[in-house]
Structures are given as structure tokens and as C-alpha cells.
Amino acid sequence: MTLDAELIMKLHVICEMNMDVKNDGSGYLRVIPIVGGTFEGEIRGTIVPGGADWSTAGEYDVSHVFAKYLLKSEDGEYIAVENEGKITGSNHSKIKTSPRFQADAKGRYSWLNSGVYAASLEAGQGEGQVEIEIYRLK
């Protein structure tokens, strides 16, 4: 069996400097503020400042990433995003995650509330920038 996926949006995320909570015994927590950006694809708009990625590096070279942020479409609709994944190994050039969306059930983007999504993240071109490609499985 082969799964098919389509690219639905690409995000250009701007982050600020890490805030290191450090190690509480269960892992090294690093909080990365999300301060803006843009996105395009089936939906276009901006990334609302105020989100963050809570990244915890644990034992055995495994890290857990969890980002929560808000998108604002060009037509004024807000879409909440939670994006989560695990990274193994020291080469984290492309991170794979599972995004989940919350959009108005009666709004134009309600289709985001169901379905299965996968994303890939990698460093952007400038310092503090991340590129995220989000795919919907067919």
C-alpha cells in the first residue's frame, strides 16, 4: 500500500533566541519563541506573534518537539496549530512532525479540522528562520 499526500501550505516562520529552562532530570527544555512569518499554498496569510516551540532533548539522543502557534489567513480567519514530533540522532537537518489544526467549524477552513497531516521542518535561509511544509494525506 502506498500513501499519497499533497502539499497544502508552506510556512516561513521567524523565531527569536532560545530560552533555555535547562535540565530538570527528565530532559533539557529549550523554549523557542515564534514571533511572526508568512505562509502560502491553499491558504495564505501571516503567522501571529506569540507562539512557541517547546523542545526537550532527552536521553539516548531523542528529542521531543511541540510547537503551538496561530495563523491568520488573508481573509481574517484564525487557525490554531499544534505541531509535534520526535527527533532521533544528531543530524536534525529535516524534522518530521504531525500538525493538528483548529479552525471555525462553520468557516471557510473547517476542512483542516479533520484528516491526517504530516510536516517537515528545516532551517530557513536567515538566522532564526524555519521552513515548514505541511502535507495532507489523501
C-alpha positions as CSV (number, residue, x, y, z in Angstrom):
1,M,0.0,0.0,0.0
2,T,1.2,3.5,-0.9
3,L,0.0,6.6,0.8
4,D,-0.5,9.8,-1.3
5,A,0.0,13.3,0.1
6,E,-0.5,16.8,-1.2
7,L,1.3,19.9,-0.1
8,I,-1.3,22.3,1.4
9,M,0.9,25.1,2.8
10,K,4.4,26.2,3.3
11,L,5.3,28.3,6.4
12,H,8.2,30.7,6.7
13,V,8.5,31.1,10.5
14,I,10.5,33.7,12.3
15,C,11.8,32.7,15.7
16,E,13.7,34.6,18.5
17,M,16.6,33.4,20.6
18,N,16.1,30.2,22.6
19,M,15.2,30.5,26.3
20,D,16.9,27.5,28.0
21,V,15.0,26.2,31.0
22,K,17.7,23.6,31.1
23,N,17.6,20.1,32.5
24,D,15.0,19.1,35.2
25,G,16.2,15.5,35.3
26,S,13.8,14.3,32.5
27,G,15.4,16.3,29.7
28,Y,16.8,19.6,28.6
29,L,14.0,22.0,27.8
30,R,14.5,24.8,25.3
31,V,11.6,27.2,24.5
32,I,11.9,29.0,21.1
33,P,9.5,31.9,20.7
34,I,7.6,32.2,17.4
35,V,7.4,36.0,16.6
36,G,5.9,36.0,13.1
37,G,6.2,34.9,9.5
38,T,4.1,34.2,6.5
39,F,2.5,31.1,4.8
40,E,1.2,30.3,1.3
41,G,-0.4,27.4,-0.5
42,E,-4.1,26.5,-0.4
43,I,-4.3,29.2,2.3
44,R,-2.2,32.4,2.5
45,G,-1.6,34.7,5.4
46,T,0.6,35.5,8.4
47,I,1.9,33.8,11.5
48,V,0.7,35.6,14.6
49,P,3.4,36.5,17.2
50,G,3.1,34.7,20.5
51,G,3.5,31.0,19.8
52,A,6.5,28.9,20.8
53,D,8.3,25.6,20.2
54,W,8.9,23.6,23.4
55,S,11.8,21.3,22.6
56,T,13.0,18.8,25.1
57,A,16.2,16.9,24.5
58,G,16.1,13.6,26.4
59,E,18.2,10.5,26.9
60,Y,19.5,8.3,24.1
61,D,19.8,11.3,21.7
62,V,16.0,11.6,21.3
63,S,14.3,15.0,21.3
64,H,10.6,15.8,21.6
65,V,9.3,19.0,19.8
66,F,6.0,20.6,20.5
67,A,5.0,23.9,18.9
68,K,1.8,25.8,19.4
69,Y,1.0,28.9,17.3
70,L,-1.7,30.8,15.5
71,L,-2.2,31.5,11.8
72,K,-4.2,34.4,10.3
73,S,-5.5,33.9,6.8
74,E,-5.6,36.8,4.3
75,D,-9.3,36.9,4.7
76,G,-9.1,37.3,8.5
77,E,-9.8,33.7,9.8
78,Y,-7.7,32.4,12.7
79,I,-6.4,28.9,12.7
80,A,-4.7,27.3,15.7
81,V,-1.8,24.8,15.1
82,E,-0.2,22.2,17.3
83,N,2.8,20.6,15.7
84,E,4.5,17.7,17.4
85,G,7.2,15.2,16.7
86,K,10.3,13.3,17.9
87,I,13.8,13.5,16.5
88,T,16.5,10.9,16.9
89,G,20.1,11.1,16.1
90,S,22.5,14.1,16.0
91,N,21.6,15.1,12.4
92,H,18.4,17.1,12.7
93,S,18.5,18.8,9.3
94,K,14.9,17.8,8.5
95,I,12.4,17.2,11.3
96,K,9.2,15.3,10.7
97,T,6.1,16.2,12.7
98,S,2.3,15.7,12.9
99,P,0.4,19.0,12.9
100,R,-3.2,19.3,14.1
101,F,-5.5,22.3,13.3
102,Q,-8.4,24.0,15.0
103,A,-10.5,26.2,12.7
104,D,-14.0,27.6,12.9
105,A,-16.4,24.6,12.2
106,K,-18.6,26.9,10.2
107,G,-15.8,28.8,8.5
108,R,-14.0,28.5,5.2
109,Y,-11.1,26.4,6.6
110,S,-13.2,23.9,8.6
111,W,-11.7,21.1,6.3
112,L,-8.5,21.5,8.4
113,N,-10.2,20.1,11.5
114,S,-10.2,16.5,10.1
115,G,-7.8,14.4,8.1
116,V,-4.3,13.3,8.6
117,Y,-1.4,15.8,8.2
118,A,2.4,15.4,8.2
119,A,5.0,18.1,8.1
120,S,8.7,18.6,7.5
121,L,10.8,21.3,9.2
122,E,14.2,22.6,8.3
123,A,16.3,25.7,8.9
124,G,15.4,28.7,6.8
125,Q,17.7,31.0,4.8
126,G,18.2,33.6,7.6
127,E,19.1,33.3,11.2
128,G,16.1,32.4,13.4
129,Q,14.0,31.2,10.4
130,V,12.4,27.9,9.9
131,E,10.6,26.5,6.8
132,I,7.7,24.1,7.4
133,E,5.9,22.2,4.6
134,I,2.6,20.7,5.6
135,Y,1.0,17.8,3.7
136,R,-2.5,16.3,3.8
137,L,-2.7,12.6,3.3
138,K,-5.2,11.6,0.6
